[in-house]
């Protein structure tokens, strides 16, 4: 039952994040285009940077580390909670294989950090830096 609840929360999370991406690009730049083949958001650079570097780390860390791990820890071990949270985290970065693998590793690391220190701000900061570095490579 808990897994079904978690998957429902994941769906809600994806819808919320998609809505935030949509609103930022629509409100600030009046355009929003999705190519379903690559799940690529094609909009101006500023909303992309805002949503990917500032908003995504906060929302994703609050959801995957703070909410999912805490929920799973009620009836499961720390290891299972970290692994399941990291798997869900990697699935939202589908369909690019490199993104799935790197986000799985990042999810495992961030889950460990969250369990170890119980400070979500550490996870948000790492995620912020991670996204900033990855995005900077896209524009070089």
Beta strands, then each sheet from edge to edge (+ up, - down):
strand 1: 34-35
strand 2: 40-41
sheet 1: 1+ 2-
end
